């Protein structure tokens, strides 16, 4: 009898094993390795890697990946997005089909603010119990709805509901282009009716965080929405950085964080609504924005794409054909993911060594690299578009009200200049112009890369192709003589006290640290080294403090 029971039990177990899909598991974690240590999962990093799947990033990098499961909207997601935007941190939101239908505005906001939207299946079934056809339909239904809703492709990351999967599931997801994305940090946050206290939640999550952690939080949780800002601030204080899932090790063409830059940009004396980002603390601008802003100027260049060579071809002096999406201004985003650009960029047939990134299918190039390729002026490391100045012109320009400029044009500068002139003082200068040294007591210094300032054509012989600056210096005399001399020059005369130089480089020293101006923005401090770089892009971008 005992043997019969044993045989029966074995048969039952064998049948159970036969009915269980290969590799079926519910993702579970054991946190017994100590504080801030990676947990043990049901599968290893190496096993998951065979299927392009992840539960954590590199244990050698002090990096965190924030992810949020969105089964339904409970009034907390907007608060979570507000915090991510405030902290400039990327996130990934795994959505189900119903969420796309009931919270479309929030889904659009996720993508608009630079976050990844991943696939959490259409109906949230236990995917370890479905066949290939049902598995495929669950994922494709969500990706299709997302494309229809936003016009974007869903991010190639899939999270199995409840963490249930088989190895077949992992393989199917991989064949559909998805990385199955599990987690290494989670806690009991999913029940709105049984939310943990703020203190206990923060303690648990902070203790479980570790290098490379993929953190799972549920967007339905009011606790998560309330503590997220403190969590992120605390992690930053501990030295953690935050990356998008697209930056996980082994991901093809990994992305980098691109922080929207709201600095002011100008071309000549006009503001330009450049779409720009800070990547590794350097300014990157949309290539077509630069072309559109310079269209119709001496620095105009055409942009064309050659499909055969997969290259972007720039041509000096060519007419730029606008696409209609240029100069739209900054993205209202916390952080955007930028992938390394793969297209070569040529200028008049010659390859440029431009570092570029692809954001929203547009090429962004490093501002200083583009400047060196196309012509610019540089003063103490600051590039300028049209003019560098100090003295009465700078003071007058800065103090002339914008409203008056719009109403009466050039006359506004003249009126303000007359008011300022009696109070102006001489600036004692020691000047070295292309190796020639001289002293000069100046009321005003203008260094032109272009021709105009304040609407006046002052640099009469200036050329942007000769690699030289046109420099004007107004010598300090008595009020009447200096005023008349400047007036004569504006009317086309050549008074002796207006000194004109055509130089490649200037070094200027003064006993006074006079305020300077770079294309309408605060300029460099004395002593000054000013150099014309043949071919420099005439675009200037001052950065705000702390950016």
C-alpha positions in Angstrom: 0.0 0.0 0.0 2.8 2.3 0.9 4.5 1.7 -2.5 1.1 2.4 -4.3 0.8 5.7 -2.5 4.4 6.6 -3.3 3.9 5.7 -7.1 0.7 7.8 -7.1 2.4 10.8 -5.5 5.2 10.6 -8.0 2.8 10.4 -10.9 0.9 13.5 -9.6 4.2 15.4 -9.2 5.3 14.4 -12.7 2.0 15.5 -14.2 2.3 18.8 -12.3 5.8 19.4 -13.7 4.6 18.5 -17.2 1.8 21.1 -17.0 4.1 23.8 -15.6 5.6 25.9 -18.4 9.4 25.6 -18.7 11.2 28.1 -16.4 7.9 29.4 -15.0 8.5 31.6 -11.9 7.1 34.5 -9.9 9.9 37.0 -9.5 10.9 37.0 -5.9 13.8 38.6 -4.0 15.8 37.8 -0.9 17.2 40.8 0.8 19.5 39.0 3.2 22.8 40.3 1.8 23.0 43.4 4.0 22.2 47.1 3.6 22.7 48.6 0.1 23.6 45.2 -1.4 22.0 43.6 -4.4 19.4 41.0 -3.5 19.3 37.4 -4.7 16.6 36.8 -7.3 14.9 33.8 -8.8 17.2 34.1 -11.8 20.7 35.5 -12.0 21.9 38.5 -14.0 23.7 36.1 -16.3 20.6 33.9 -17.0 18.4 36.9 -17.7 21.1 38.4 -20.0 20.7 35.5 -22.4 17.2 36.9 -23.2 18.1 40.6 -23.0 16.3 40.8 -19.7 17.3 42.8 -16.6 16.6 43.1 -12.9 19.5 45.4 -12.1 22.2 47.4 -13.8 25.9 47.3 -13.1 26.9 46.7 -9.4 30.0 48.8 -10.1 28.1 52.0 -10.9 26.4 54.2 -8.2 23.4 54.5 -10.5 19.6 54.1 -9.8 16.8 53.4 -12.3 13.4 54.6 -11.2 10.4 52.7 -12.7 6.7 53.0 -12.0 3.9 50.5 -12.7 0.7 52.1 -13.9 -2.3 49.7 -13.7 -4.8 52.5 -13.1 -4.8 56.2 -12.2 -5.3 57.0 -8.5 -4.5 60.7 -8.5 -0.8 60.4 -7.7 1.0 60.2 -11.1 1.0 64.0 -11.8 2.7 64.6 -8.4 5.3 62.0 -9.3 5.9 63.7 -12.6 6.2 67.0 -10.9 8.9 65.7 -8.6 10.8 64.0 -11.4 10.8 67.3 -13.3 11.8 69.3 -10.3 14.7 66.9 -9.6 15.7 66.5 -13.3 15.5 62.7 -13.0 14.3 60.3 -15.7 11.8 57.6 -15.0 10.1 54.7 -16.8 6.3 54.2 -16.6 5.0 50.7 -17.4 1.4 51.1 -18.6 -1.5 48.7 -19.3 -4.0 49.2 -22.1 -6.8 50.6 -19.8 -4.4 53.3 -18.5 -3.8 54.5 -22.0 -7.6 54.9 -22.4 -8.4 56.5 -19.1 -5.4 58.7 -18.5 -4.2 59.8 -22.0 -3.1 63.3 -20.9 -0.8 61.8 -18.3 0.7 59.3 -20.8 1.4 62.2 -23.2 3.0 64.1 -20.4 5.3 61.2 -19.6 6.7 61.2 -23.1 6.7 65.0 -23.5 8.8 65.3 -20.4 11.4 62.9 -21.5 10.4 59.7 -19.6 10.2 56.2 -21.1 6.8 54.6 -21.4 7.1 50.8 -21.3 4.7 47.9 -21.9 2.9 46.3 -19.0 0.5 44.3 -21.2 -3.0 45.1 -22.4 -5.1 43.2 -19.8 -2.5 42.5 -17.0 -2.8 38.6 -17.1 -0.4 36.1 -15.6 1.8 35.8 -18.7 3.4 32.6 -17.5 0.1 30.9 -18.3 -0.5 32.2 -21.8 0.6 30.9 -25.2 2.7 32.7 -27.8 -0.3 34.1 -29.7 -1.9 35.6 -26.6 1.5 36.8 -25.4 2.1 38.6 -28.6 -1.3 40.2 -28.8 -1.0 41.5 -25.2 2.1 43.5 -26.1 1.2 44.6 -29.6 -2.2 46.0 -28.4 -0.4 48.3 -26.0 2.3 49.4 -28.5 -0.4 50.2 -31.1 -2.5 52.2 -28.7 0.5 54.1 -27.5 1.5 54.9 -31.1 -2.0 56.1 -32.0 -2.2 58.2 -28.8 1.2 59.9 -29.0 2.7 59.4 -32.4 5.7 57.8 -30.7 7.0 54.3 -30.5 6.7 52.7 -27.1 10.0 52.1 -25.3 11.4 48.6 -25.9 10.9 47.6 -22.2 8.3 45.1 -21.0 7.4 44.3 -17.4 5.5 41.1 -16.8 2.5 41.5 -14.5 3.2 40.3 -11.0 6.7 39.4 -12.2 5.4 36.1 -13.6 7.2 34.7 -16.6 8.7 31.6 -18.3 11.8 31.3 -20.3 9.6 31.1 -23.4 8.1 34.4 -22.4 11.5 36.0 -22.2 12.4 34.6 -25.6 9.1 35.8 -27.1 9.6 39.3 -25.7 13.1 39.4 -27.0 11.9 38.4 -30.5 9.4 41.3 -30.4 12.2 43.7 -29.6 11.6 44.0 -25.9 13.9 43.8 -22.9 12.0 42.1 -20.0 12.5 44.4 -17.1 12.1 43.1 -13.6 13.4 44.9 -10.4 15.9 44.6 -7.5 14.1 47.0 -5.1 10.5 47.0 -4.2 8.2 47.1 -1.2 4.5 46.6 -0.3 3.1 49.8 -1.9 0.5 48.6 -4.3 -2.7 48.6 -2.1 -4.2 52.1 -1.8 -6.2 50.9 1.2 -3.2 49.8 3.1 -0.4 52.3 2.5 2.8 52.2 4.6 3.7 55.1 6.7 6.1 57.7 5.2 8.8 56.9 7.7 8.7 53.1 7.3 8.5 53.4 3.5 11.6 55.7 3.3 13.5 53.5 5.7 12.8 50.3 3.7 13.5 51.7 0.3 16.6 53.6 1.3 18.0 50.4 3.0 17.4 48.3 -0.1 18.9 50.7 -2.6 22.2 49.6 -4.1 24.5 50.2 -7.0 22.6 49.6 -10.3 19.2 49.1 -8.6 16.1 49.0 -10.8 13.5 50.4 -8.3 9.8 49.4 -8.7 7.3 51.8 -7.3 3.5 51.8 -8.0 2.0 55.0 -9.2 -1.2 54.3 -7.3 0.6 54.8 -4.0 0.0 58.1 -2.2 3.0 57.3 0.0 5.3 57.1 -3.0 4.0 60.5 -4.3 4.6 62.1 -0.9 8.1 60.7 -0.2 9.6 60.7 -3.7 11.2 64.1 -3.5 12.9 63.3 -0.2 14.0 59.9 -1.5 15.7 61.4 -4.6 17.3 64.2 -2.6 18.7 61.7 -0.1 20.0 59.4 -2.8 21.7 62.4 -4.5 23.3 63.3 -1.2 24.7 59.8 -1.0 26.3 60.1 -4.4 23.8 58.2 -6.6 23.0 59.4 -10.1 19.9 58.5 -12.1 19.7 57.1 -15.5 17.0 55.9 -17.9 16.5 52.2 -18.6 17.9 52.9 -22.1 21.3 53.4 -20.4 21.4 49.9 -18.9 24.7 48.1 -19.7 24.5 46.0 -22.9 21.6 48.1 -24.4 22.3 48.8 -28.1 23.2 52.5 -28.7 22.8 53.4 -25.0 21.5 56.9 -24.2 22.7 59.7 -22.0 20.8 62.2 -20.0 20.2 65.5 -21.8 19.0 68.3 -19.5 16.9 71.0 -21.3 18.8 74.3 -21.2 16.8 77.5 -20.8 19.8 79.8 -21.4 19.3 82.7 -23.7 20.6 82.4 -27.2 21.2 85.3 -29.7 22.1 85.6 -33.3 23.4 89.2 -33.8 21.2 91.3 -31.6 18.1 89.1 -32.0 17.0 86.3 -29.6 16.7 82.9 -31.1 14.4 80.2 -29.8 17.0 77.4 -29.9 16.1 74.0 -28.6 19.2 73.2 -26.6 20.3 70.6 -24.0 23.2 70.2 -21.6 25.0 66.9 -22.1 28.1 66.4 -20.0 28.0 70.1 -19.0 28.2 71.2 -22.7 25.6 73.0 -24.8 24.1 71.0 -27.7 21.8 72.7 -30.2 19.6 71.4 -32.9 21.5 71.6 -36.2 18.4 72.8 -38.1 17.8 75.5 -35.5 21.2 76.9 -36.2 20.6 76.8 -40.0 17.2 78.5 -39.7 18.5 81.2 -37.3 21.4 82.1 -39.7 19.3 81.9 -42.8 19.5 85.2 -44.8 22.7 86.3 -43.0 26.3 86.2 -44.2 26.7 82.9 -42.2 23.8 81.1 -43.9 24.2 77.4 -44.7 22.1 74.8 -46.4 21.3 71.4 -44.8 20.6 68.3 -46.9 20.4 64.6 -46.1 22.0 62.0 -48.4 20.3 58.6 -48.0 22.9 56.7 -50.0 25.7 57.7 -47.6 23.5 58.3 -44.5 25.1 61.7 -44.1 24.1 65.2 -43.3 25.6 67.7 -45.8 26.1 71.3 -45.0 26.9 74.0 -47.6 28.2 77.5 -46.8 26.1 80.2 -48.3 23.3 77.9 -49.4 19.6 78.8 -48.9 18.2 76.8 -46.0 14.8 75.1 -46.7 12.8 75.1 -43.5 10.9 72.0 -42.3 8.5 74.1 -40.1 9.7 72.6 -36.8 12.7 74.9 -36.3 13.2 77.5 -33.5 10.2 76.2 -31.5 12.0 76.8 -28.2 12.8 74.7 -25.2 11.2 71.4 -24.4 9.3 71.5 -21.1 11.0 68.3 -19.8 12.8 67.1 -16.8 15.4 65.2 -18.7 15.6 63.8 -22.2 17.4 60.7 -23.4 19.9 61.3 -26.2 21.4 58.6 -28.3 24.8 58.9 -29.9 24.5 60.2 -33.5 25.6 57.8 -36.2 25.3 60.0 -39.3 28.4 61.7 -40.6 28.2 65.5 -41.1 30.1 67.2 -43.9 30.7 70.9 -44.6 31.3 71.8 -48.3 32.1 68.2 -48.9 34.7 67.9 -46.0 33.9 65.6 -43.0 33.5 67.5 -39.7 34.6 66.0 -36.4 31.4 67.0 -34.7 30.1 65.2 -31.6 26.4 64.8 -32.1 23.4 63.2 -30.4 20.0 62.1 -31.7 17.0 63.5 -29.8 13.5 63.0 -31.2 15.0 62.0 -34.6 16.8 65.4 -34.9 20.6 65.9 -34.8 22.0 68.0 -32.0 25.6 69.2 -32.2 28.0 70.6 -29.7 27.8 74.3 -29.9 31.6 75.0 -29.6 32.4 72.3 -32.2 30.1 73.9 -34.7 31.5 77.3 -33.9 35.0 76.2 -34.7 33.8 74.8 -38.0 32.0 77.9 -39.2 33.8 81.2 -37.9 33.5 83.0 -34.6 35.0 85.5 -32.2 36.2 84.4 -28.8 36.9 86.6 -25.7 38.4 84.8 -22.7 36.8 81.6 -23.9 33.3 83.1 -24.6 32.2 82.8 -28.3 30.3 85.8 -29.7 28.1 86.3 -32.8 28.4 89.9 -33.8 30.1 92.2 -31.4 32.1 92.5 -28.2 32.1 95.9 -26.5 32.6 98.0 -23.4 32.3 101.7 -22.5 29.5 104.1 -23.5 28.1 101.9 -26.2 27.6 99.1 -23.7 26.0 101.3 -21.1 23.7 102.9 -23.6 22.6 99.6 -25.1 21.9 98.1 -21.7 19.9 101.1 -20.5 17.9 101.8 -23.6 14.3 100.5 -22.8 13.2 97.7 -25.2 9.8 99.5 -25.7 11.5 102.6 -26.9 13.7 100.6 -29.3 10.6 99.0 -30.8 8.9 102.4 -31.2 11.6 104.7 -32.6 14.5 102.3 -33.5 18.0 103.8 -33.8 16.9 107.1 -32.3 16.3 105.4 -29.0 20.0 104.6 -28.7 21.0 108.2 -29.6 18.6 109.7 -27.0 20.0 107.4 -24.3 23.6 108.0 -25.4 23.2 111.8 -25.1 21.9 111.3 -21.6 24.8 109.0 -20.6 27.6 110.9 -22.3 28.3 113.6 -19.7 28.7 111.0 -17.0 31.1 108.8 -19.0 34.6 108.3 -17.9 37.7 107.4 -19.8 39.0 103.8 -19.5 42.8 103.7 -19.5 43.9 100.8 -21.8 47.1 99.0 -22.6 46.5 97.4 -26.0 48.4 94.8 -28.0 46.9 94.5 -31.5 48.5 91.7 -33.5 51.8 92.3 -31.6 51.7 96.2 -31.8 51.4 97.8 -28.4 49.9 101.2 -27.5 48.1 103.1 -24.7 44.7 104.6 -25.2 42.2 106.5 -23.0 38.9 105.2 -24.4 35.2 106.1 -24.0 34.2 103.1 -26.0 35.6 100.0 -27.7 33.7 97.9 -30.2 35.1 94.7 -31.6 33.1 93.5 -34.7 32.8 90.1 -36.2 29.8 91.5 -38.2 29.0 95.0 -39.4 26.2 96.4 -37.2 25.5 97.4 -33.7 22.2 98.9 -32.4 21.0 99.0 -36.0 24.0 101.2 -37.1 26.4 100.0 -39.8 29.6 100.9 -37.9 32.1 98.3 -39.2 32.2 99.6 -42.8 34.9 97.3 -44.2 34.1 94.2 -42.2 34.1 90.8 -43.8 33.3 87.6 -42.1 35.5 85.7 -44.5 38.8 87.4 -43.9 39.6 86.1 -40.4 39.9 89.6 -39.0 38.0 91.8 -36.5 37.1 95.4 -37.2 37.8 97.3 -34.0 36.6 100.9 -33.2 37.9 102.9 -30.3 36.6 106.4 -29.3 39.2 108.5 -27.6 38.2 110.5 -24.5 38.3 114.3 -25.2 35.9 117.0 -23.9 32.2 116.3 -24.0 31.5 118.4 -27.1 34.4 117.1 -29.2 33.8 113.5 -28.4 30.1 113.8 -29.1 30.7 115.6 -32.4 33.3 113.0 -33.4 30.9 110.1 -32.8 28.2 111.9 -34.7 30.5 112.5 -37.7 31.4 108.8 -37.7 27.8 107.8 -37.7 27.2 110.1 -40.7 30.0 108.5 -42.7 33.0 110.7 -41.6 36.4 109.7 -40.3 37.3 111.8 -37.3 40.8 111.3 -35.9 39.7 110.5 -32.4 37.8 107.4 -33.7 40.6 104.9 -34.1 39.9 102.0 -36.5 41.8 98.7 -36.4 41.6 95.5 -38.5 43.2 92.8 -36.4 43.2 89.0 -35.8 43.8 89.2 -32.0 43.7 91.8 -29.2 45.0 91.8 -25.7 43.6 94.6 -23.5 44.6 95.4 -20.0 43.1 98.2 -17.8 43.4 99.4 -14.2 39.6 99.4 -14.2 37.5 96.2 -14.5 35.0 97.8 -16.8 31.7 95.9 -17.5 31.7 94.3 -20.9 29.0 93.0 -23.3 29.0 89.9 -25.5 26.2 90.1 -28.1 23.8 91.8 -25.6 24.8 89.6 -22.6 27.2 90.1 -19.7 30.7 89.6 -21.0 34.2 88.7 -19.8 36.3 90.4 -17.1 39.6 92.2 -17.6 42.3 91.4 -18.7 40.9 90.5 -22.1 42.2 88.2 -24.8 40.0 88.5 -28.0 40.7 86.3 -31.0 39.0 85.8 -34.4 38.8 82.1 -35.3 38.4 81.7 -39.0 35.2 80.0 -39.8 33.4 80.4 -36.3 29.7 80.1 -35.9 28.3 83.4 -34.9 26.1 82.1 -32.1 26.4 83.0 -28.4 24.9 81.1 -25.5 25.3 82.4 -21.9 24.5 80.0 -19.2 22.5 80.8 -16.1 24.1 80.4 -12.7 24.0 76.9 -11.5 23.1 75.4 -14.9 
